[in-house]
Amino acid sequence: MAVLHAFCSFLSIKFFPLLYALVGFGVLIAVHECGHFVFCKIFNIHTPTFSIGFGPELFRRKIGQTNFRLALIPFGGYVEIAGLEETGQGSQEFALAKDETSFNQKPYWQKVCVLSGGVLFNIIFAYLVFCFLFMVGSPKPHSISIAGVLKESAAEKAGLKIGDGILKINDKMLQTNDQELVDNAYDVLLEEIRQNPDKQVVFSILRDGKTQDFPVILGHKEESGKTIGSLGTEMRAPVKKLSFFAAFKAGAETTALWIVRMVQGIKQLFCQRSLEGAGGPVMIIAQSFSSAQSGIIPLLIFLALISLNLALINILPLGILDGGKILMITIEAIIRRELPRAFKNGLEMITLFMFISLFLLITYRDIASLFGAKLKALYLKIMGLIR
């Protein structure tokens, strides 16, 4: 019985959350590629392959003229499009096709729709998730909680932990005596943090049913040319249940708000020429796993935010990304001729090399951040045994 209990505990605490996280990440890839696929079908463009994942093939089925496949490595996917040469995406047997069902024979506006379809579907996915959340509301609508703590951040140094509920910051109450959130509690909290860079603020924290005060010396960061306070946490604000139409309006507002915040974050990465705060697949899976352990609602919120991130990154005008391809066809539409294949392939290979290098660097940073202390402790233990 003890073994069975331990096995069931492992399934519920570790295995299923990890499975949900991987499935969720795969869903985001499928949503993105489905955007390209749907517009190809609308404009009668041949799609030889629709793949979710890379590497060894797990499943394949041909429906109509398209081979649908599922591969082992879930960090990506592609839709192979006839008449569109794309490095590393399928056999490319139809890449140079020029018949009426090929991409290169379609009008410019249809090409833009096909290439931007993935970005559009990722945004729609996030919007629908936010709408759903506003329709159902939060299961625990009484406090703003900490959903993540960054390494070496002000929050970590002060001892704040994931799951802590924030009741008050300095003299500003975030909930009433009836344990209901005050109006705009989340905005009040963020504004108090922003206005106190490098200063001490006091958080009233609910942890394990007890209220404790935590003095925190905030950090700082630059935003739009201004120095603002930084706590170094991800926070989960409760969502009030809204009516059907109000939920769709709130969903649109929330989606727009997060897009603006993410654009500012991407801009900051380029301006500071630093990867501070950037996370790769390892970190995404780890945070997805953590969200899945907290329940389906936190996981959905996290996936919605990752979906928006995928949309914004893919629209950047860089080589192998959707935005880079849109830039290429726009230039071709202006000069009214195709750019040399060697130039386009060379540009794709350069940016592919850059992205692989960036992927490896961020993955190394993710592993060091998540497991660095444990690996160091293991190394010291092994060295101690050797000596």
MARZA-655020 format. One line per field, with one value per residue (C-alpha): residue number from 1; x, z, y. Coordinates in pm, 1 decimal, m for minus. Layout:
<recs>
n <- [NUM:...]
east <- [X:...]
up <- [Z:...]
north <- [Y:...]
</recs>
This chain:
<recs>
n <- [1:2:3:4:5:6:7:8:9:10:11:12:13:14:15:16:17:18:19:20:21:22:23:24:25:26:27:28:29:30:31:32:33:34:35:36:37:38:39:40:41:42:43:44:45:46:47:48:49:50:51:52:53:54:55:56:57:58:59:60:61:62:63:64:65:66:67:68:69:70:71:72:73:74:75:76:77:78:79:80:81:82:83:84:85:86:87:88:89:90:91:92:93:94:95:96:97:98:99:100:101:102:103:104:105:106:107:108:109:110:111:112:113:114:115:116:117:118:119:120:121:122:123:124:125:126:127:128:129:130:131:132:133:134:135:136:137:138:139:140:141:142:143:144:145:146:147:148:149:150:151:152:153:154:155:156:157:158:159:160:161:162:163:164:165:166:167:168:169:170:171:172:173:174:175:176:177:178:179:180:181:182:183:184:185:186:187:188:189:190:191:192:193:194:195:196:197:198:199:200:201:202:203:204:205:206:207:208:209:210:211:212:213:214:215:216:217:218:219:220:221:222:223:224:225:226:227:228:229:230:231:232:233:234:235:236:237:238:239:240:241:242:243:244:245:246:247:248:249:250:251:252:253:254:255:256:257:258:259:260:261:262:263:264:265:266:267:268:269:270:271:272:273:274:275:276:277:278:279:280:281:282:283:284:285:286:287:288:289:290:291:292:293:294:295:296:297:298:299:300:301:302:303:304:305:306:307:308:309:310:311:312:313:314:315:316:317:318:319:320:321:322:323:324:325:326:327:328:329:330:331:332:333:334:335:336:337:338:339:340:341:342:343:344:345:346:347:348:349:350:351:352:353:354:355:356:357:358:359:360:361:362:363:364:365:366:367:368:369:370:371:372:373:374:375:376:377:378:379:380:381:382:383:384:385:386:387]
east <- [0.0:285.7:437.8:101.1:49.2:398.2:333.8:m3.0:159.1:433.2:172.4:m33.6:253.5:518.8:412.1:73.1:177.9:480.4:256.7:10.2:299.1:438.1:92.3:20.7:343.7:260.7:m83.6:77.3:293.7:m11.6:m210.7:67.6:113.0:m263.7:m275.5:m44.8:m231.4:m581.3:m484.1:m311.4:m636.5:m841.3:m621.1:m583.0:m209.6:m69.7:70.7:264.7:343.3:203.0:442.8:423.3:772.7:1107.1:1325.7:1216.3:862.2:608.0:293.3:199.8:m132.3:m217.5:m543.0:m618.6:m286.3:m123.0:90.6:16.7:303.8:392.7:763.5:951.8:1095.9:808.2:1009.4:872.7:687.2:619.1:381.2:560.3:420.0:452.0:633.0:797.2:1156.4:1222.4:1537.0:1484.9:1107.0:1017.5:1162.8:1114.6:1019.6:761.6:965.4:1020.4:674.4:515.7:167.8:m157.0:m151.0:194.2:267.3:487.4:202.5:m37.2:m100.8:105.1:m183.7:m253.7:114.8:107.6:m204.4:m39.9:284.3:112.3:m149.5:53.9:99.9:m271.6:m377.3:m141.2:m297.9:m650.4:m561.7:m443.8:m751.6:m991.5:m810.0:m843.4:m1212.8:m1269.5:m1093.4:m1311.2:m1620.5:m1534.3:m1343.9:m1071.8:m1135.6:m967.5:m1057.6:m934.4:m567.2:m291.5:m38.9:322.2:347.0:723.6:1039.9:1345.3:1691.5:1892.1:1591.9:1478.6:1193.1:1421.0:1665.0:1375.8:1241.9:922.4:800.2:568.8:215.3:248.4:m61.3:1.4:m243.3:m79.7:220.8:339.2:19.4:m184.4:m441.3:m509.0:m817.5:m1105.1:m1192.4:m1434.6:m1134.5:m1241.8:m990.6:m1010.3:m1075.5:m767.2:m567.2:m323.0:m258.6:m209.1:50.0:240.9:241.9:378.2:660.4:736.0:759.6:1018.0:1336.1:1614.7:1395.5:1256.4:888.4:699.1:478.0:205.9:210.7:m39.5:150.5:13.0:m285.1:m67.2:5.7:370.9:545.5:843.0:1064.3:1197.5:1466.2:1348.7:1577.4:1547.7:1517.5:1486.9:1155.9:1089.5:1384.9:1273.5:1412.6:1139.2:1130.4:1163.3:1051.0:1151.9:834.0:553.6:221.9:m116.6:m407.6:m752.6:m1002.4:m1359.8:m1634.4:m1791.7:m2092.6:m2052.0:m2010.5:m1811.4:m1569.9:m1499.2:m1431.5:m1206.1:m1026.7:m945.9:m819.9:m602.6:m457.6:m372.2:m217.6:10.4:114.1:223.6:416.4:589.0:682.9:842.4:1025.2:1160.2:1262.9:1445.6:1636.9:1761.4:1838.6:2032.2:2194.5:2141.1:1958.7:1867.4:1515.8:1505.2:1412.8:1445.3:1261.3:1401.1:1279.2:944.0:885.0:994.7:757.5:479.2:533.7:516.5:196.1:42.4:114.7:m87.1:m389.6:m541.2:m619.9:m257.5:m140.3:m386.8:m272.5:91.6:19.6:m171.2:129.1:370.3:136.9:161.5:540.1:554.5:344.0:563.0:892.1:774.6:671.6:1025.0:1174.5:1455.4:1547.2:1378.8:1097.9:757.2:835.8:1157.4:970.8:709.7:992.4:1138.7:810.8:743.5:1078.3:1001.2:658.5:820.8:1098.2:860.8:1101.0:1223.4:1537.9:1818.0:1768.8:2130.8:2076.6:1757.4:1901.4:2221.6:2025.0:1816.5:2126.4:2291.3:1985.8:1934.8:2291.7:2231.2:1910.5:2072.3:2360.1:2112.4:1908.0:2215.3:2324.7:1981.2:1942.4:2278.5:2167.3:1834.4:2004.0:2256.2:1975.9:1750.3:2005.6:2334.1:2337.7:2246.1:2511.1:2773.0:2679.2:2697.8:3038.7:3174.4:3037.5:3201.9:3533.2:3512.5:3466.9:3760.0:3989.5]
up <- [0.0:81.8:m261.9:m431.5:m231.0:m325.2:m691.4:m692.6:m517.2:m783.3:m1060.7:m912.6:m794.7:m1063.2:m1367.0:m1455.1:m1410.5:m1634.2:m1888.2:m1882.3:m1928.9:m2230.8:m2383.9:m2325.3:m2496.4:m2786.2:m2812.1:m2854.3:m3138.8:m3298.2:m3268.6:m3438.1:m3724.7:m3760.9:m3839.0:m4138.5:m4241.7:m4231.7:m4452.3:m4695.2:m4727.4:m4766.9:m5059.2:m5208.6:m5136.4:m5120.8:m4779.9:m4807.8:m4434.3:m4103.4:m3821.6:m3446.5:m3304.0:m3454.0:m3454.1:m3463.2:m3586.0:m3340.2:m3553.2:m3914.8:m4098.0:m4441.0:m4466.9:m4812.5:m4958.8:m4623.3:m4406.5:m4041.1:m3815.0:m3446.8:m3357.2:m3035.6:m2958.7:m2883.0:m2910.2:m3245.7:m3556.3:m3912.7:m4205.8:m4529.4:m4796.4:m5169.7:m5345.2:m5025.5:m4961.7:m4587.7:m4435.9:m4232.6:m4277.2:m4437.2:m4751.4:m4947.0:m5249.3:m5351.7:m5246.0:m5605.5:m5737.5:m5957.5:m6028.9:m5925.8:m5579.3:m5490.0:m5250.7:m5493.5:m5745.0:m5502.2:m5463.9:m5206.0:m4962.7:m4956.6:m4886.9:m4594.0:m4454.8:m4476.9:m4311.2:m4036.2:m3970.2:m3691.8:m3510.2:m3545.5:m3409.3:m3110.2:m3021.4:m3067.4:m2842.2:m2563.5:m2607.3:m2580.6:m2269.8:m2102.5:m2200.6:m2050.2:m1727.4:m1690.8:m1748.1:m1477.0:m1237.5:m995.5:m765.3:m479.7:m535.1:m203.7:m246.4:m491.8:m476.1:m579.3:m870.6:m929.0:m769.2:m979.2:m867.1:m676.9:m682.2:m403.6:m328.5:m291.6:m68.4:157.6:187.9:m17.9:m161.4:m430.1:m291.7:m56.1:m54.2:m47.9:183.6:220.0:98.3:332.0:447.1:139.1:205.7:m85.1:67.4:291.8:637.4:461.6:278.7:m56.3:m281.1:m291.2:m627.7:m854.8:m587.3:m844.4:m992.9:m643.2:m566.2:m891.7:m859.5:m503.1:m621.6:m924.9:m718.1:m471.6:m656.6:m417.6:m115.0:162.7:155.0:395.6:266.0:479.1:368.1:425.2:452.1:587.5:736.6:929.1:855.5:860.1:776.4:538.1:490.3:133.9:m18.0:m377.5:m676.6:m982.7:m1360.4:m1652.9:m1833.7:m2101.4:m1982.1:m1616.2:m1316.7:m1143.6:m853.2:m908.6:m679.7:m904.4:m890.3:m1108.9:m944.1:m994.1:m951.1:m879.2:m1161.9:m1090.2:m1269.9:m1540.1:m1766.7:m2114.7:m2307.7:m2030.4:m2032.7:m2404.7:m2352.5:m2051.8:m2250.9:m2527.3:m2278.0:m2098.6:m2425.4:m2539.9:m2200.0:m2207.2:m2567.4:m2470.5:m2168.5:m2376.3:m2650.6:m2382.0:m2246.4:m2590.0:m2651.3:m2318.0:m2408.9:m2729.9:m2566.8:m2277.5:m2505.5:m2227.9:m2193.6:m1832.4:m1775.7:m2097.9:m2069.5:m2307.8:m2350.7:m2027.9:m1823.4:m2005.2:m1932.7:m1569.5:m1522.6:m1707.4:m1470.7:m1170.2:m1303.0:m1371.6:m1011.5:m897.0:m1108.6:m1454.1:m1423.7:m1351.7:m1635.0:m1878.4:m1777.2:m1828.6:m2168.7:m2277.1:m2192.0:m2369.9:m2672.5:m2686.1:m2651.0:m2944.7:m3152.7:m3080.3:m3131.0:m3460.9:m3602.2:m3561.7:m3907.9:m3876.0:m4136.6:m4046.8:m3844.7:m3995.6:m3976.5:m4172.8:m4448.8:m4462.9:m4500.8:m4789.9:m4984.2:m4918.2:m5072.2:m5367.9:m5410.1:m5417.4:m5665.7:m5862.0:m5887.8:m5670.2:m5464.4:m5553.8:m5392.8:m5276.7:m5088.5:m4917.4:m4828.9:m4699.6:m4483.1:m4344.0:m4263.7:m4084.8:m3871.5:m3810.6:m3679.7:m3461.0:m3317.7:m3250.0:m3071.4:m2872.9:m2795.0:m2658.7:m2454.1:m2297.2:m2234.4:m2052.7:m1845.9:m1768.3:m1650.0:m1444.2:m1288.7:m1213.3:m1117.6:m1066.4:m685.9:m692.2:m955.0:m756.3:m436.5:m621.7:m766.0:m422.4:m275.3:m549.6:m506.0:m130.9:m184.0:m427.1:m181.2]
north <- [0.0:237.2:177.2:233.8:553.9:680.6:598.6:781.1:1076.8:1086.8:1082.8:1366.0:1588.9:1534.0:1331.7:1480.0:1846.8:1780.5:1606.2:1898.4:2143.6:1955.2:1913.9:2282.4:2385.4:2152.6:2314.1:2656.8:2525.7:2360.9:2686.6:2884.1:2638.9:2602.9:2975.4:2925.2:2609.3:2764.0:3057.7:2820.3:2627.3:2946.9:3055.7:2702.4:2667.1:2312.6:2206.6:1878.0:1848.2:1972.8:1883.8:1938.0:1896.0:1801.6:1492.6:1125.9:1075.6:934.6:947.7:1017.4:1025.6:1159.8:1352.4:1485.8:1602.5:1681.9:1451.4:1529.2:1421.4:1431.1:1427.7:1356.4:1702.7:1945.4:2269.4:2380.2:2271.8:2374.8:2374.2:2289.1:2522.7:2457.5:2741.6:2870.8:2762.6:2733.4:2587.9:2270.4:2248.0:1915.9:1759.3:2084.9:1871.4:2133.9:2439.2:2559.0:2468.6:2734.8:2597.5:2766.5:2602.5:2736.2:3022.7:3217.2:3252.9:3419.7:3795.6:3987.5:4033.3:3659.2:3587.5:3830.7:3661.2:3316.7:3431.0:3629.7:3359.2:3198.7:3529.3:3607.4:3267.1:3297.2:3632.3:3491.3:3195.5:3427.9:3648.5:3351.2:3224.1:3565.3:3580.4:3235.4:3334.5:3643.0:3428.1:3174.5:3403.2:3295.7:3001.0:3195.7:3563.6:3706.3:3799.8:3882.7:3599.7:3550.4:3305.0:3320.1:3459.5:3550.3:3442.2:3707.2:3941.6:4173.3:3933.9:3630.3:3818.9:3925.6:3570.4:3601.4:3270.1:3136.2:3115.7:3412.6:3632.8:4009.0:4185.5:4527.0:4727.0:5003.6:5176.6:5079.5:4806.0:4569.8:4408.8:4515.3:4382.8:4144.8:3995.0:4134.5:4308.8:4687.2:4851.0:4843.2:4655.8:4516.6:4861.5:5006.8:4737.9:4785.2:5164.9:5151.0:4921.9:5139.4:5458.7:5323.2:5215.8:5109.2:5193.5:4978.8:4889.2:4664.7:4384.4:4228.7:3864.2:3582.2:3252.4:2924.3:3105.2:3353.8:3720.1:3832.1:4160.0:4146.4:4455.5:4447.0:4669.3:4698.8:4682.9:4904.4:4883.9:5121.4:5162.4:5424.5:5631.3:5626.5:5437.8:5239.0:4995.6:4621.6:4336.9:4047.5:3841.2:3719.2:3800.0:3643.1:3880.6:3735.9:3760.6:3865.7:3675.0:3892.3:3866.3:3715.4:4042.8:4214.0:3917.0:3962.1:4331.7:4266.3:3995.1:4242.3:4500.7:4244.4:4113.6:4467.0:4548.3:4245.0:4308.1:4661.3:4527.5:4260.0:4505.1:4722.9:4416.1:4317.9:4678.6:4681.4:4362.1:4524.0:4860.3:4705.9:4445.6:4194.8:3862.3:3939.6:3813.2:3609.5:3243.4:2950.8:2619.4:2470.2:2765.8:2769.4:2400.3:2450.4:2743.4:2558.4:2265.4:2498.9:2657.0:2314.4:2211.1:2515.1:2415.9:2447.9:2820.8:2926.5:2699.0:2859.3:3208.3:3111.1:2953.8:3265.4:3483.1:3246.6:3250.9:3630.3:3605.2:3363.1:3602.5:3905.5:3722.4:3569.9:3907.8:4047.4:4120.1:3864.2:3600.1:3270.9:3430.6:3511.3:3882.3:3829.6:3645.8:3921.9:4174.2:3972.3:3946.2:4315.8:4408.4:4179.7:4341.7:4688.0:4601.4:4372.6:4080.8:3798.3:3841.0:3595.1:3252.8:3249.8:3577.5:3458.7:3117.8:3276.4:3519.7:3232.9:3027.0:3321.0:3392.7:3019.4:2996.1:3302.2:3154.2:2815.7:2992.3:3201.7:2889.1:2709.5:3011.9:3066.1:2691.8:2691.8:2991.5:2822.6:2503.4:2699.9:2903.4:2606.6:2343.1:2530.0:2505.4:2134.4:2055.3:2245.8:2060.1:1725.8:1817.6:1910.6:1586.7:1376.6:1561.7:1503.0:1129.1:1117.4:1290.8]
</recs>
